[in-house]
């Protein structure tokens, strides 16, 4: 019966510490001030030709992967069917 008292006390202590942390927000502001970049990020712009080339390569790779997946699936089904057929006779 006394084993749960420590867990309850720990939960109460954690809740109290969380309330204290919520009240004292200035420490966070002082600690992490000027640690985050304020400049905006600059991204490289792609030309329409580069975008088209990327798109065609992506579609080509996707088609190749779909064909590979279909072949592997058909081979697995063929092996399963062959195994069932050989065990039945």
ABEGO torsion letter per residue (X at the ends): XAAAAAAAAAAAAAAAAAAAAAABAAAAAAAABGABBABBBBBBBBBAAAAAAAAAAAAAAAAAAAAAAAAAAAAAAAAAAAAAAAAAX
